[in-house]
């Protein structure tokens, strides 16, 4: 099976986001403490965690979701599935708002702001690429 590269600017934004999500998801599955440190959370050695601490369980679940999301985005990019691209923009902006608010209100450490910014920047890039494609598709071709 040949790998299909994205065929549009919006597809490329989705592919990049998908590969990053997949990569970080794999990091979280292989080394949850590494992912925690990347996001600015203090990593506590497993032997020092109380039995009621499910941080590593949550990181495993979130990382698996990131792997799945990364694959979905990559497949959508390969298929140039514009409807999917459009659906992601408002929800990625919502994610940006929620994650950024979590940092501002002290619910999450400042390193977590990168996750929100990544989502927001990706949503803006995809939205801008979709807009560009729509505008250029309406222009008459000059021969």
N, CA, C and O atoms as CSV, one atom per row, in Angstrom:
chain,resi,resn,atom,element,x,y,z
A,1,UNK,N,N,0.839,-1.182,0.000
A,1,UNK,CA,C,0.000,0.000,0.000
A,1,UNK,C,C,0.883,1.244,0.000
A,1,UNK,O,O,1.753,1.391,0.858
A,2,UNK,N,N,0.663,2.117,-0.940
A,2,UNK,CA,C,1.439,3.346,-1.044
A,2,UNK,C,C,0.895,4.402,-0.087
A,2,UNK,O,O,-0.308,4.480,0.157
A,3,UNK,N,N,1.794,5.203,0.442
A,3,UNK,CA,C,1.387,6.308,1.300
A,3,UNK,C,C,0.922,7.452,0.408
A,3,UNK,O,O,1.623,7.857,-0.519
A,4,UNK,N,N,-0.264,7.965,0.699
A,4,UNK,CA,C,-0.805,9.087,-0.067
A,4,UNK,C,C,-0.478,10.383,0.647
A,4,UNK,O,O,-0.817,10.563,1.816
A,5,UNK,N,N,0.178,11.277,-0.058
A,5,UNK,CA,C,0.464,12.590,0.501
A,5,UNK,C,C,-0.770,13.472,0.365
A,5,UNK,O,O,-1.577,13.273,-0.543
A,6,UNK,N,N,-0.922,14.439,1.252
A,6,UNK,CA,C,-2.056,15.358,1.145
A,6,UNK,C,C,-2.029,16.091,-0.194
A,6,UNK,O,O,-0.968,16.348,-0.763
A,7,UNK,N,N,-3.221,16.418,-0.676
A,7,UNK,CA,C,-3.353,17.066,-1.985
A,7,UNK,C,C,-3.754,18.525,-1.899
A,7,UNK,O,O,-3.977,19.167,-2.925
A,8,UNK,N,N,-3.848,19.055,-0.695
A,8,UNK,CA,C,-4.290,20.439,-0.541
A,8,UNK,C,C,-3.578,21.063,0.657
A,8,UNK,O,O,-3.080,20.350,1.529
A,9,UNK,N,N,-3.533,22.400,0.698
A,9,UNK,CA,C,-2.940,23.052,1.874
A,9,UNK,C,C,-3.633,22.638,3.179
A,9,UNK,O,O,-2.968,22.373,4.180
A,10,UNK,N,N,-4.963,22.583,3.163
A,10,UNK,CA,C,-5.687,22.173,4.372
A,10,UNK,C,C,-5.331,20.734,4.748
A,10,UNK,O,O,-5.201,20.405,5.927
A,11,UNK,N,N,-5.176,19.885,3.736
A,11,UNK,CA,C,-4.776,18.507,3.989
A,11,UNK,C,C,-3.417,18.429,4.664
A,11,UNK,O,O,-3.199,17.602,5.549
A,12,UNK,N,N,-2.501,19.299,4.238
A,12,UNK,CA,C,-1.180,19.314,4.877
A,12,UNK,C,C,-1.265,19.734,6.339
A,12,UNK,O,O,-0.551,19.187,7.180
A,13,UNK,N,N,-2.138,20.711,6.658
A,13,UNK,CA,C,-2.271,21.109,8.066
A,13,UNK,C,C,-2.787,19.943,8.900
A,13,UNK,O,O,-2.353,19.732,10.032
A,14,UNK,N,N,-3.709,19.198,8.330
A,14,UNK,CA,C,-4.263,18.039,9.040
A,14,UNK,C,C,-3.212,16.932,9.195
A,14,UNK,O,O,-3.115,16.299,10.246
A,15,UNK,N,N,-2.438,16.712,8.147
A,15,UNK,CA,C,-1.415,15.664,8.197
A,15,UNK,C,C,-0.362,15.987,9.256
A,15,UNK,O,O,0.035,15.114,10.028
A,16,UNK,N,N,0.086,17.235,9.289
A,16,UNK,CA,C,1.097,17.631,10.281
A,16,UNK,C,C,0.539,17.449,11.687
A,16,UNK,O,O,1.203,16.882,12.554
A,17,UNK,N,N,-0.677,17.928,11.911
A,17,UNK,CA,C,-1.297,17.773,13.224
A,17,UNK,C,C,-1.438,16.292,13.577
A,17,UNK,O,O,-1.166,15.893,14.709
A,18,UNK,N,N,-1.861,15.487,12.615
A,18,UNK,CA,C,-2.039,14.061,12.850
A,18,UNK,C,C,-0.743,13.365,13.219
A,18,UNK,O,O,-0.711,12.562,14.152
A,19,UNK,N,N,0.319,13.665,12.499
A,19,UNK,CA,C,1.612,13.029,12.787
A,19,UNK,C,C,2.119,13.458,14.163
A,19,UNK,O,O,2.664,12.641,14.905
A,20,UNK,N,N,1.944,14.725,14.505
A,20,UNK,CA,C,2.362,15.185,15.836
A,20,UNK,C,C,1.544,14.510,16.935
A,20,UNK,O,O,2.101,14.077,17.944
A,21,UNK,N,N,0.234,14.418,16.749
A,21,UNK,CA,C,-0.616,13.753,17.742
A,21,UNK,C,C,-0.223,12.288,17.892
A,21,UNK,O,O,-0.111,11.779,19.007
A,22,UNK,N,N,-0.017,11.623,16.773
A,22,UNK,CA,C,0.386,10.216,16.806
A,22,UNK,C,C,1.718,10.052,17.529
A,22,UNK,O,O,1.870,9.161,18.364
A,23,UNK,N,N,2.674,10.904,17.211
A,23,UNK,CA,C,4.003,10.821,17.828
A,23,UNK,C,C,3.935,11.046,19.333
A,23,UNK,O,O,4.505,10.278,20.108
A,24,UNK,N,N,3.233,12.106,19.747
A,24,UNK,CA,C,3.128,12.371,21.188
A,24,UNK,C,C,2.320,11.283,21.895
A,24,UNK,O,O,2.589,10.961,23.053
A,25,UNK,N,N,1.344,10.725,21.210
A,25,UNK,CA,C,0.597,9.609,21.790
A,25,UNK,C,C,1.487,8.405,22.037
A,25,UNK,O,O,1.392,7.760,23.081
A,26,UNK,N,N,2.341,8.105,21.090
A,26,UNK,CA,C,3.279,6.985,21.259
A,26,UNK,C,C,4.249,7.281,22.404
A,26,UNK,O,O,4.552,6.395,23.203
A,27,UNK,N,N,4.737,8.523,22.488
A,27,UNK,CA,C,5.623,8.893,23.602
A,27,UNK,C,C,4.915,8.634,24.928
A,27,UNK,O,O,5.505,8.066,25.847
A,28,UNK,N,N,3.648,9.050,25.028
A,28,UNK,CA,C,2.899,8.850,26.269
A,28,UNK,C,C,2.665,7.389,26.601
A,28,UNK,O,O,2.637,7.021,27.775
A,29,UNK,N,N,2.497,6.549,25.589
A,29,UNK,CA,C,2.316,5.109,25.832
A,29,UNK,C,C,3.624,4.443,26.258
A,29,UNK,O,O,3.638,3.572,27.128
A,30,UNK,N,N,4.710,4.863,25.637
A,30,UNK,CA,C,6.009,4.253,25.924
A,30,UNK,C,C,6.608,4.805,27.211
A,30,UNK,O,O,7.178,4.056,28.005
A,31,UNK,N,N,6.482,6.109,27.418
A,31,UNK,CA,C,7.099,6.763,28.576
A,31,UNK,C,C,6.185,7.868,29.102
A,31,UNK,O,O,6.385,9.041,28.789
A,32,UNK,N,N,5.188,7.497,29.898
A,32,UNK,CA,C,4.235,8.492,30.406
A,32,UNK,C,C,4.911,9.657,31.134
A,32,UNK,O,O,4.473,10.802,31.022
A,33,UNK,N,N,5.980,9.360,31.879
A,33,UNK,CA,C,6.648,10.426,32.618
A,33,UNK,C,C,7.306,11.436,31.686
A,33,UNK,O,O,7.366,12.622,32.013
A,34,UNK,N,N,7.798,10.995,30.542
A,34,UNK,CA,C,8.367,11.919,29.558
A,34,UNK,C,C,7.291,12.864,29.052
A,34,UNK,O,O,7.520,14.070,28.953
A,35,UNK,N,N,6.127,12.331,28.731
A,35,UNK,CA,C,5.033,13.171,28.247
A,35,UNK,C,C,4.600,14.165,29.318
A,35,UNK,O,O,4.341,15.329,29.012
A,36,UNK,N,N,4.519,13.723,30.558
A,36,UNK,CA,C,4.158,14.627,31.649
A,36,UNK,C,C,5.152,15.778,31.744
A,36,UNK,O,O,4.752,16.933,31.893
A,37,UNK,N,N,6.439,15.472,31.660
A,37,UNK,CA,C,7.459,16.523,31.734
A,37,UNK,C,C,7.352,17.482,30.548
A,37,UNK,O,O,7.502,18.691,30.721
A,38,UNK,N,N,7.093,16.957,29.340
A,38,UNK,CA,C,6.944,17.807,28.154
A,38,UNK,C,C,5.828,18.821,28.361
A,38,UNK,O,O,5.936,19.971,27.935
A,39,UNK,N,N,4.752,18.387,29.019
A,39,UNK,CA,C,3.597,19.260,29.231
A,39,UNK,C,C,3.721,20.129,30.477
A,39,UNK,O,O,2.807,20.892,30.791
A,40,UNK,N,N,4.843,20.024,31.194
A,40,UNK,CA,C,5.061,20.885,32.345
A,40,UNK,C,C,4.532,20.351,33.661
A,40,UNK,O,O,4.476,21.083,34.649
A,41,UNK,N,N,4.143,19.089,33.688
A,41,UNK,CA,C,3.679,18.485,34.930
A,41,UNK,C,C,4.875,17.861,35.659
A,41,UNK,O,O,5.799,17.343,35.033
A,42,UNK,N,N,4.838,17.922,36.971
A,42,UNK,CA,C,5.884,17.291,37.766
A,42,UNK,C,C,5.686,15.788,37.689
A,42,UNK,O,O,4.588,15.279,37.912
A,43,UNK,N,N,6.743,15.099,37.376
A,43,UNK,CA,C,6.676,13.647,37.275
A,43,UNK,C,C,7.089,13.036,38.609
A,43,UNK,O,O,8.132,13.376,39.166
A,44,UNK,N,N,6.268,12.141,39.104
A,44,UNK,CA,C,6.528,11.469,40.376
A,44,UNK,C,C,6.818,10.005,40.065
A,44,UNK,O,O,6.075,9.361,39.325
A,45,UNK,N,N,7.878,9.497,40.623
A,45,UNK,CA,C,8.255,8.099,40.380
A,45,UNK,C,C,7.121,7.175,40.800
A,45,UNK,O,O,6.450,7.432,41.799
A,46,UNK,N,N,6.899,6.088,40.038
A,46,UNK,CA,C,5.788,5.177,40.353
A,46,UNK,C,C,5.789,4.690,41.801
A,46,UNK,O,O,4.720,4.579,42.401
A,47,UNK,N,N,6.926,4.405,42.365
A,47,UNK,CA,C,6.987,3.919,43.739
A,47,UNK,C,C,6.623,4.961,44.775
A,47,UNK,O,O,6.338,4.617,45.923
A,48,UNK,N,N,6.627,6.223,44.396
A,48,UNK,CA,C,6.302,7.311,45.322
A,48,UNK,C,C,4.855,7.777,45.185
A,48,UNK,O,O,4.422,8.675,45.907
A,49,UNK,N,N,4.107,7.174,44.266
A,49,UNK,CA,C,2.709,7.552,44.058
A,49,UNK,C,C,1.819,6.763,45.026
A,49,UNK,O,O,2.054,5.575,45.246
A,50,UNK,N,N,0.812,7.404,45.599
A,50,UNK,CA,C,-0.135,6.640,46.426
A,50,UNK,C,C,-0.956,5.701,45.540
A,50,UNK,O,O,-1.082,5.925,44.336
A,51,UNK,N,N,-1.502,4.667,46.133
A,51,UNK,CA,C,-2.323,3.711,45.378
A,51,UNK,C,C,-3.507,4.384,44.690
A,51,UNK,O,O,-4.010,3.881,43.686
A,52,UNK,N,N,-3.948,5.509,45.222
A,52,UNK,CA,C,-5.105,6.199,44.658
A,52,UNK,C,C,-4.733,7.167,43.530
A,52,UNK,O,O,-5.605,7.873,43.024
A,53,UNK,N,N,-3.475,7.216,43.131
A,53,UNK,CA,C,-3.022,8.117,42.066
A,53,UNK,C,C,-3.103,7.393,40.722
A,53,UNK,O,O,-2.379,6.429,40.475
A,54,UNK,N,N,-3.980,7.869,39.878
A,54,UNK,CA,C,-4.190,7.243,38.575
A,54,UNK,C,C,-3.634,8.090,37.426
A,54,UNK,O,O,-4.116,8.009,36.296
A,55,UNK,N,N,-2.620,8.900,37.727
A,55,UNK,CA,C,-2.021,9.765,36.708
A,55,UNK,C,C,-1.546,8.961,35.512
A,55,UNK,O,O,-1.851,9.315,34.373
A,56,UNK,N,N,-0.809,7.891,35.745
A,56,UNK,CA,C,-0.274,7.097,34.643
A,56,UNK,C,C,-1.405,6.419,33.852
A,56,UNK,O,O,-1.294,6.249,32.638
A,57,UNK,N,N,-2.468,6.042,34.524
A,57,UNK,CA,C,-3.624,5.465,33.837
A,57,UNK,C,C,-4.251,6.503,32.922
A,57,UNK,O,O,-4.580,6.209,31.773
A,58,UNK,N,N,-4.417,7.730,33.438
A,58,UNK,CA,C,-5.001,8.793,32.638
A,58,UNK,C,C,-4.101,9.140,31.453
A,58,UNK,O,O,-4.594,9.364,30.348
A,59,UNK,N,N,-2.788,9.187,31.674
A,59,UNK,CA,C,-1.856,9.477,30.577
A,59,UNK,C,C,-1.937,8.368,29.525
A,59,UNK,O,O,-1.881,8.650,28.328
A,60,UNK,N,N,-2.065,7.137,29.949
A,60,UNK,CA,C,-2.196,6.025,28.997
A,60,UNK,C,C,-3.466,6.183,28.165
A,60,UNK,O,O,-3.433,6.023,26.945
A,61,UNK,N,N,-4.579,6.494,28.818
A,61,UNK,CA,C,-5.843,6.666,28.093
A,61,UNK,C,C,-5.766,7.859,27.138
A,61,UNK,O,O,-6.198,7.756,25.990
A,62,UNK,N,N,-5.231,8.971,27.592
A,62,UNK,CA,C,-5.103,10.157,26.742
A,62,UNK,C,C,-4.155,9.907,25.579
A,62,UNK,O,O,-4.392,10.367,24.462
A,63,UNK,N,N,-3.088,9.180,25.846
A,63,UNK,CA,C,-2.110,8.887,24.799
A,63,UNK,C,C,-2.705,7.975,23.735
A,63,UNK,O,O,-2.448,8.160,22.546
A,64,UNK,N,N,-3.489,7.003,24.149
A,64,UNK,CA,C,-4.135,6.128,23.165
A,64,UNK,C,C,-5.118,6.929,22.331
A,64,UNK,O,O,-5.227,6.715,21.124
A,65,UNK,N,N,-5.838,7.855,22.967
A,65,UNK,CA,C,-6.752,8.722,22.213
A,65,UNK,C,C,-5.972,9.580,21.221
A,65,UNK,O,O,-6.440,9.808,20.105
A,66,UNK,N,N,-4.789,10.061,21.612
A,66,UNK,CA,C,-3.966,10.865,20.704
A,66,UNK,C,C,-3.468,10.027,19.527
A,66,UNK,O,O,-3.408,10.515,18.398
A,67,UNK,N,N,-3.113,8.773,19.785
A,67,UNK,CA,C,-2.702,7.883,18.687
A,67,UNK,C,C,-3.863,7.723,17.704
A,67,UNK,O,O,-3.687,7.875,16.495
A,68,UNK,N,N,-5.045,7.415,18.232
A,68,UNK,CA,C,-6.213,7.253,17.362
A,68,UNK,C,C,-6.504,8.528,16.585
A,68,UNK,O,O,-6.737,8.485,15.377
A,69,UNK,N,N,-6.491,9.661,17.278
A,69,UNK,CA,C,-6.772,10.931,16.620
A,69,UNK,C,C,-5.737,11.206,15.531
A,69,UNK,O,O,-6.084,11.663,14.442
A,70,UNK,N,N,-4.477,10.929,15.825
A,70,UNK,CA,C,-3.431,11.136,14.830
A,70,UNK,C,C,-3.667,10.319,13.576
A,70,UNK,O,O,-3.479,10.807,12.461
A,71,UNK,N,N,-4.079,9.073,13.759
A,71,UNK,CA,C,-4.363,8.213,12.608
A,71,UNK,C,C,-5.572,8.747,11.841
A,71,UNK,O,O,-5.554,8.790,10.611
A,72,UNK,N,N,-6.628,9.156,12.561
A,72,UNK,CA,C,-7.816,9.704,11.890
A,72,UNK,C,C,-7.446,10.923,11.053
A,72,UNK,O,O,-7.865,11.037,9.901
A,73,UNK,N,N,-6.670,11.825,11.619
A,73,UNK,CA,C,-6.280,13.041,10.903
A,73,UNK,C,C,-5.428,12.700,9.685
A,73,UNK,O,O,-5.621,13.282,8.618
A,74,UNK,N,N,-4.499,11.774,9.828
A,74,UNK,CA,C,-3.643,11.391,8.701
A,74,UNK,C,C,-4.466,10.743,7.585
A,74,UNK,O,O,-4.252,11.026,6.407
A,75,UNK,N,N,-5.394,9.887,7.956
A,75,UNK,CA,C,-6.242,9.254,6.945
A,75,UNK,C,C,-7.146,10.272,6.263
A,75,UNK,O,O,-7.345,10.213,5.050
A,76,UNK,N,N,-7.692,11.202,7.033
A,76,UNK,CA,C,-8.531,12.250,6.452
A,76,UNK,C,C,-7.710,13.123,5.506
A,76,UNK,O,O,-8.202,13.540,4.458
A,77,UNK,N,N,-6.458,13.398,5.876
A,77,UNK,CA,C,-5.584,14.189,5.004
A,77,UNK,C,C,-5.294,13.437,3.714
A,77,UNK,O,O,-5.313,14.030,2.635
A,78,UNK,N,N,-5.026,12.149,3.811
A,78,UNK,CA,C,-4.740,11.343,2.617
A,78,UNK,C,C,-5.948,11.286,1.681
A,78,UNK,O,O,-5.795,11.232,0.460
A,79,UNK,N,N,-7.157,11.298,2.266
A,79,UNK,CA,C,-8.387,11.249,1.462
A,79,UNK,C,C,-8.862,12.642,1.039
A,79,UNK,O,O,-9.816,12.775,0.272
A,80,UNK,N,N,-8.180,13.684,1.552
A,80,UNK,CA,C,-8.567,15.076,1.298
A,80,UNK,C,C,-10.036,15.300,1.664
A,80,UNK,O,O,-10.803,15.877,0.893
A,81,UNK,N,N,-10.405,14.835,2.843
A,81,UNK,CA,C,-11.778,14.864,3.335
A,81,UNK,C,C,-12.093,16.235,3.938
A,81,UNK,O,O,-11.985,16.430,5.149
A,82,UNK,N,N,-12.479,17.169,3.091
A,82,UNK,CA,C,-12.693,18.568,3.470
A,82,UNK,C,C,-13.754,18.736,4.564
A,82,UNK,O,O,-13.602,19.582,5.445
A,83,UNK,N,N,-14.803,17.955,4.515
A,83,UNK,CA,C,-15.836,18.078,5.544
A,83,UNK,C,C,-15.236,17.804,6.924
A,83,UNK,O,O,-15.520,18.529,7.878
A,84,UNK,N,N,-14.421,16.778,7.034
A,84,UNK,CA,C,-13.764,16.470,8.308
A,84,UNK,C,C,-12.877,17.633,8.733
A,84,UNK,O,O,-12.875,18.022,9.901
A,85,UNK,N,N,-12.120,18.192,7.786
A,85,UNK,CA,C,-11.247,19.321,8.106
A,85,UNK,C,C,-12.068,20.457,8.722
A,85,UNK,O,O,-11.688,21.027,9.744
A,86,UNK,N,N,-13.213,20.779,8.077
A,86,UNK,CA,C,-14.071,21.867,8.569
A,86,UNK,C,C,-14.610,21.558,9.966
A,86,UNK,O,O,-14.660,22.442,10.821
A,87,UNK,N,N,-15.010,20.317,10.198
A,87,UNK,CA,C,-15.559,19.946,11.507
A,87,UNK,C,C,-14.540,20.155,12.628
A,87,UNK,O,O,-14.914,20.499,13.749
A,88,UNK,N,N,-13.265,19.950,12.331
A,88,UNK,CA,C,-12.255,20.033,13.396
A,88,UNK,C,C,-12.000,21.456,13.857
A,88,UNK,O,O,-11.649,21.669,15.018
A,89,UNK,N,N,-12.167,22.431,12.982
A,89,UNK,CA,C,-11.763,23.804,13.314
A,89,UNK,C,C,-12.455,24.335,14.569
A,89,UNK,O,O,-11.753,24.752,15.490
A,90,UNK,N,N,-13.784,24.347,14.665
A,90,UNK,CA,C,-14.389,24.910,15.882
A,90,UNK,C,C,-14.071,24.101,17.139
A,90,UNK,O,O,-13.938,24.671,18.222
A,91,UNK,N,N,-13.951,22.803,17.010
A,91,UNK,CA,C,-13.675,21.992,18.198
A,91,UNK,C,C,-12.228,22.129,18.665
A,91,UNK,O,O,-11.946,22.038,19.860
A,92,UNK,N,N,-11.327,22.345,17.734
A,92,UNK,CA,C,-9.939,22.611,18.126
A,92,UNK,C,C,-9.826,23.994,18.757
A,92,UNK,O,O,-9.025,24.191,19.671
A,93,UNK,N,N,-10.616,24.949,18.283
A,93,UNK,CA,C,-10.642,26.269,18.931
A,93,UNK,C,C,-11.232,26.165,20.339
A,93,UNK,O,O,-10.765,26.835,21.260
A,94,UNK,N,N,-12.255,25.328,20.506
A,94,UNK,CA,C,-12.815,25.091,21.835
A,94,UNK,C,C,-11.765,24.464,22.753
A,94,UNK,O,O,-11.640,24.849,23.915
A,95,UNK,N,N,-11.017,23.504,22.231
A,95,UNK,CA,C,-9.957,22.876,23.017
A,95,UNK,C,C,-8.927,23.917,23.440
A,95,UNK,O,O,-8.483,23.932,24.588
A,96,UNK,N,N,-8.551,24.790,22.504
A,96,UNK,CA,C,-7.633,25.886,22.823
A,96,UNK,C,C,-8.174,26.706,23.997
A,96,UNK,O,O,-7.444,26.995,24.945
A,97,UNK,N,N,-9.449,27.076,23.930
A,97,UNK,CA,C,-10.052,27.901,24.974
A,97,UNK,C,C,-10.062,27.187,26.325
A,97,UNK,O,O,-9.720,27.782,27.347
A,98,UNK,N,N,-10.447,25.931,26.329
A,98,UNK,CA,C,-10.518,25.176,27.591
A,98,UNK,C,C,-9.127,24.985,28.191
A,98,UNK,O,O,-8.935,25.214,29.386
A,99,UNK,N,N,-8.159,24.570,27.380
A,99,UNK,CA,C,-6.812,24.319,27.896
A,99,UNK,C,C,-6.138,25.611,28.353
A,99,UNK,O,O,-5.453,25.629,29.376
A,100,UNK,N,N,-6.331,26.682,27.601
A,100,UNK,CA,C,-5.743,27.968,27.986
A,100,UNK,C,C,-6.378,28.471,29.276
A,100,UNK,O,O,-5.684,28.993,30.149
A,101,UNK,N,N,-7.671,28.319,29.399
A,101,UNK,CA,C,-8.366,28.712,30.625
A,101,UNK,C,C,-7.866,27.894,31.809
A,101,UNK,O,O,-7.739,28.425,32.912
A,102,UNK,N,N,-7.584,26.621,31.602
A,102,UNK,CA,C,-7.063,25.775,32.687
A,102,UNK,C,C,-5.734,26.316,33.199
A,102,UNK,O,O,-5.478,26.276,34.403
A,103,UNK,N,N,-4.894,26.817,32.316
A,103,UNK,CA,C,-3.610,27.391,32.738
A,103,UNK,C,C,-3.838,28.724,33.447
A,103,UNK,O,O,-3.271,28.971,34.511
A,104,UNK,N,N,-4.662,29.576,32.859
A,104,UNK,CA,C,-4.914,30.913,33.422
A,104,UNK,C,C,-5.512,30.821,34.819
A,104,UNK,O,O,-5.184,31.630,35.688
A,105,UNK,N,N,-6.385,29.845,35.043
A,105,UNK,CA,C,-7.045,29.716,36.349
A,105,UNK,C,C,-6.244,28.883,37.351
A,105,UNK,O,O,-6.686,28.680,38.482
A,106,UNK,N,N,-5.076,28.405,36.944
A,106,UNK,CA,C,-4.239,27.646,37.862
A,106,UNK,C,C,-4.584,26.169,37.950
A,106,UNK,O,O,-4.026,25.449,38.778
A,107,UNK,N,N,-5.471,25.729,37.131
A,107,UNK,CA,C,-5.870,24.312,37.141
A,107,UNK,C,C,-4.808,23.417,36.494
A,107,UNK,O,O,-4.742,22.219,36.769
A,108,UNK,N,N,-3.977,24.015,35.629
A,108,UNK,CA,C,-2.908,23.282,34.946
A,108,UNK,C,C,-1.643,24.130,34.970
A,108,UNK,O,O,-1.723,25.356,35.040
A,109,UNK,N,N,-0.476,23.492,34.913
A,109,UNK,CA,C,0.779,24.252,34.921
A,109,UNK,C,C,0.991,24.996,33.605
A,109,UNK,O,O,0.381,24.669,32.587
A,110,UNK,N,N,1.861,25.997,33.642
A,110,UNK,CA,C,2.076,26.841,32.463
A,110,UNK,C,C,2.566,26.048,31.252
A,110,UNK,O,O,2.295,26.443,30.118
A,111,UNK,N,N,3.270,24.954,31.461
A,111,UNK,CA,C,3.727,24.134,30.342
A,111,UNK,C,C,2.585,23.558,29.526
A,111,UNK,O,O,2.758,23.224,28.354
A,112,UNK,N,N,1.432,23.443,30.136
A,112,UNK,CA,C,0.250,22.907,29.453
A,112,UNK,C,C,-0.292,23.899,28.435
A,112,UNK,O,O,-1.060,23.525,27.549
A,113,UNK,N,N,0.104,25.159,28.558
A,113,UNK,CA,C,-0.330,26.172,27.600
A,113,UNK,C,C,0.081,25.789,26.178
A,113,UNK,O,O,-0.622,26.107,25.219
A,114,UNK,N,N,1.211,25.110,26.046
A,114,UNK,CA,C,1.665,24.677,24.725
A,114,UNK,C,C,0.650,23.789,24.027
A,114,UNK,O,O,0.503,23.861,22.807
A,115,UNK,N,N,-0.049,22.957,24.778
A,115,UNK,CA,C,-1.065,22.075,24.192
A,115,UNK,C,C,-2.211,22.916,23.636
A,115,UNK,O,O,-2.684,22.680,22.525
A,116,UNK,N,N,-2.650,23.894,24.418
A,116,UNK,CA,C,-3.714,24.778,23.959
A,116,UNK,C,C,-3.303,25.587,22.737
A,116,UNK,O,O,-4.071,25.722,21.785
A,117,UNK,N,N,-2.087,26.124,22.770
A,117,UNK,CA,C,-1.600,26.910,21.637
A,117,UNK,C,C,-1.456,26.049,20.388
A,117,UNK,O,O,-1.751,26.501,19.282
A,118,UNK,N,N,-1.003,24.812,20.564
A,118,UNK,CA,C,-0.863,23.875,19.446
A,118,UNK,C,C,-2.232,23.644,18.800
A,118,UNK,O,O,-2.358,23.666,17.575
A,119,UNK,N,N,-3.242,23.425,19.620
A,119,UNK,CA,C,-4.601,23.219,19.104
A,119,UNK,C,C,-5.110,24.475,18.405
A,119,UNK,O,O,-5.645,24.402,17.299
A,120,UNK,N,N,-4.941,25.629,19.055
A,120,UNK,CA,C,-5.428,26.873,18.478
A,120,UNK,C,C,-4.730,27.221,17.174
A,120,UNK,O,O,-5.381,27.586,16.195
A,121,UNK,N,N,-3.413,27.111,17.158
A,121,UNK,CA,C,-2.659,27.420,15.938
A,121,UNK,C,C,-3.026,26.462,14.810
A,121,UNK,O,O,-3.146,26.870,13.655
A,122,UNK,N,N,-3.202,25.194,15.151
A,122,UNK,CA,C,-3.595,24.214,14.140
A,122,UNK,C,C,-4.970,24.509,13.572
A,122,UNK,O,O,-5.188,24.378,12.368
A,123,UNK,N,N,-5.901,24.909,14.432
A,123,UNK,CA,C,-7.256,25.238,13.976
A,123,UNK,C,C,-7.232,26.453,13.064
A,123,UNK,O,O,-7.893,26.467,12.025
A,124,UNK,N,N,-6.476,27.468,13.446
A,124,UNK,CA,C,-6.379,28.674,12.621
A,124,UNK,C,C,-5.725,28.347,11.279
A,124,UNK,O,O,-6.180,28.818,10.237
A,125,UNK,N,N,-4.661,27.545,11.300
A,125,UNK,CA,C,-3.986,27.178,10.047
A,125,UNK,C,C,-4.928,26.398,9.127
A,125,UNK,O,O,-4.996,26.669,7.928
A,126,UNK,N,N,-5.644,25.441,9.687
A,126,UNK,CA,C,-6.583,24.657,8.871
A,126,UNK,C,C,-7.701,25.543,8.341
A,126,UNK,O,O,-8.047,25.467,7.162
A,127,UNK,N,N,-8.270,26.385,9.204
A,127,UNK,CA,C,-9.330,27.295,8.770
A,127,UNK,C,C,-8.850,28.241,7.681
A,127,UNK,O,O,-9.564,28.474,6.706
A,128,UNK,N,N,-7.653,28.787,7.834
A,128,UNK,CA,C,-7.100,29.697,6.825
A,128,UNK,C,C,-6.854,28.960,5.509
A,128,UNK,O,O,-7.129,29.497,4.436
A,129,UNK,N,N,-6.343,27.746,5.588
A,129,UNK,CA,C,-6.096,26.962,4.368
A,129,UNK,C,C,-7.406,26.636,3.661
A,129,UNK,O,O,-7.483,26.707,2.434
A,130,UNK,N,N,-8.434,26.281,4.425
A,130,UNK,CA,C,-9.739,26.010,3.815
A,130,UNK,C,C,-10.295,27.265,3.139
A,130,UNK,O,O,-10.849,27.191,2.042
A,131,UNK,N,N,-10.145,28.399,3.790
A,131,UNK,CA,C,-10.615,29.662,3.216
A,131,UNK,C,C,-9.847,29.978,1.935
A,131,UNK,O,O,-10.445,30.359,0.928
A,132,UNK,N,N,-8.539,29.823,1.969
A,132,UNK,CA,C,-7.701,30.058,0.792
A,132,UNK,C,C,-8.150,29.169,-0.372
A,132,UNK,O,O,-8.280,29.631,-1.506
A,133,UNK,N,N,-8.382,27.905,-0.077
A,133,UNK,CA,C,-8.805,26.971,-1.123
A,133,UNK,C,C,-10.165,27.363,-1.702
A,133,UNK,O,O,-10.383,27.251,-2.908
A,134,UNK,N,N,-11.068,27.818,-0.854
A,134,UNK,CA,C,-12.400,28.220,-1.309
A,134,UNK,C,C,-12.306,29.450,-2.212
A,134,UNK,O,O,-12.961,29.515,-3.252
A,135,UNK,N,N,-11.494,30.416,-1.811
A,135,UNK,CA,C,-11.345,31.643,-2.590
A,135,UNK,C,C,-10.666,31.351,-3.928
A,135,UNK,O,O,-11.106,31.844,-4.967
A,136,UNK,N,N,-9.607,30.559,-3.910
A,136,UNK,CA,C,-8.889,30.289,-5.169
A,136,UNK,C,C,-9.708,29.395,-6.098
A,136,UNK,O,O,-9.531,29.455,-7.315
A,137,UNK,N,N,-10.584,28.582,-5.558
A,137,UNK,CA,C,-11.424,27.718,-6.404
A,137,UNK,C,C,-12.456,28.546,-7.174
A,137,UNK,O,O,-12.904,28.132,-8.242
A,138,UNK,N,N,-12.835,29.710,-6.642
A,138,UNK,CA,C,-13.834,30.555,-7.284
A,138,UNK,C,C,-13.240,31.438,-8.381
A,138,UNK,O,O,-13.958,31.950,-9.240
A,139,UNK,N,N,-11.934,31.606,-8.337
A,139,UNK,CA,C,-11.293,32.467,-9.345
A,139,UNK,C,C,-11.298,31.773,-10.707
A,139,UNK,O,O,-11.021,30.578,-10.808
A,140,UNK,N,N,-11.613,32.529,-11.739
A,140,UNK,CA,C,-11.567,31.929,-13.087
A,140,UNK,C,C,-10.125,31.679,-13.500
A,140,UNK,O,O,-9.231,32.465,-13.187
A,141,UNK,N,N,-9.918,30.613,-14.183
A,141,UNK,CA,C,-8.583,30.264,-14.676
A,141,UNK,C,C,-8.262,31.137,-15.885
A,141,UNK,O,O,-9.094,31.296,-16.779
A,142,UNK,N,N,-7.069,31.698,-15.913
A,142,UNK,CA,C,-6.626,32.507,-17.048
A,142,UNK,C,C,-5.846,31.624,-18.002
A,142,UNK,O,O,-4.947,30.893,-17.586
A,143,UNK,N,N,-6.181,31.688,-19.258
A,143,UNK,CA,C,-5.461,30.889,-20.264
A,143,UNK,C,C,-4.795,31.769,-21.287
A,143,UNK,O,O,-4.146,31.268,-22.205
